[in-house]
């Protein structure tokens, strides 16, 4: 995929989140972070947010349900982190 340099205006909190992802090694650059987010059409959600939403809808999960949900969520986050570290953005 070819790339092209553009200028964006971002909310401060989004830029801070992208910079933190770079600083902690979850993204290789701010551009990679933004490209992955734009490409997926989603914003990052934490595991805690996913679990809180599930609890609000379904009540307290059993130990088995919680383990299964956490495993699925972690797999999704691992795939997203792989995309953020991968090729496709400068």
C-alpha positions as CSV (number, residue, x, y, z in Angstrom):
1,X,0.0,0.0,0.0
2,X,1.4,3.4,-0.9
3,X,1.4,6.2,1.6
4,X,1.1,10.0,1.3
5,X,1.9,12.6,3.9
6,X,-1.1,14.7,5.1
7,X,-1.8,17.2,7.8
8,X,-4.5,16.4,10.4
9,X,-6.1,18.3,13.2
10,X,-6.8,16.0,16.1
11,X,-8.4,16.4,19.5
12,X,-5.7,16.7,22.2
13,X,-6.8,13.5,24.0
14,X,-6.6,11.5,20.8
15,X,-3.1,12.7,20.0
16,X,-2.1,12.0,23.6
17,X,-3.4,8.5,23.3
18,X,-1.5,7.9,20.0
19,X,1.7,9.3,21.5
20,X,1.3,7.1,24.6
21,X,0.8,4.1,22.3
22,X,4.1,4.9,20.6
23,X,5.9,5.5,23.9
24,X,4.7,2.2,25.4
25,X,5.6,0.2,22.2
26,X,2.0,-0.5,21.2
27,X,2.4,1.5,18.0
28,X,5.5,2.1,15.9
29,X,4.4,5.7,15.1
30,X,1.6,8.2,15.6
31,X,0.9,7.7,11.8
32,X,0.6,3.9,12.3
33,X,-1.7,4.4,15.2
34,X,-4.0,6.7,13.3
35,X,-3.9,4.6,10.2
36,X,-4.9,1.4,12.2
37,X,-7.7,3.3,13.9
38,X,-9.0,4.7,10.7
39,X,-8.7,1.4,8.9
40,X,-10.6,-0.5,11.5
41,X,-13.3,2.2,11.8
42,X,-13.2,1.8,15.6
43,X,-11.5,3.4,18.5
44,X,-9.6,1.3,21.0
45,X,-11.6,-0.1,23.9
46,X,-10.0,-1.4,27.0
47,X,-10.7,-4.9,28.3
48,X,-12.2,-3.3,31.5
49,X,-14.6,-1.3,29.3
50,X,-15.7,-4.5,27.5
51,X,-16.2,-6.3,30.7
52,X,-18.1,-3.4,32.3
53,X,-20.5,-3.3,29.3
54,X,-21.1,-7.0,29.4
55,X,-21.9,-6.8,33.2
56,X,-24.3,-3.9,32.6
57,X,-26.1,-6.0,30.0
58,X,-25.9,-9.5,31.6
59,X,-25.1,-9.1,35.3
60,X,-22.1,-10.6,37.0
61,X,-20.4,-13.3,34.9
62,X,-19.5,-16.7,36.1
63,X,-15.8,-17.5,36.4
64,X,-16.0,-19.5,33.2
65,X,-17.8,-16.7,31.3
66,X,-15.3,-14.1,32.5
67,X,-12.3,-16.2,31.5
68,X,-13.8,-16.9,28.0
69,X,-14.6,-13.2,27.5
70,X,-11.2,-12.0,28.7
71,X,-9.5,-14.5,26.3
72,X,-11.6,-13.3,23.4
73,X,-10.9,-9.7,24.2
74,X,-7.2,-10.2,24.6
75,X,-7.0,-12.0,21.3
76,X,-8.7,-9.0,19.6
77,X,-6.3,-6.6,21.2
78,X,-3.3,-8.7,20.2
79,X,-4.5,-8.6,16.6
80,X,-5.0,-4.8,16.8
81,X,-1.5,-4.3,18.3
82,X,0.0,-6.4,15.5
83,X,-1.7,-4.1,13.0
84,X,-0.4,-1.0,14.8
85,X,3.2,-2.4,14.7
86,X,2.9,-3.6,11.1
87,X,3.6,-2.0,7.8
88,X,1.2,0.4,6.0
89,X,1.9,3.7,7.7
90,X,5.0,5.9,8.1
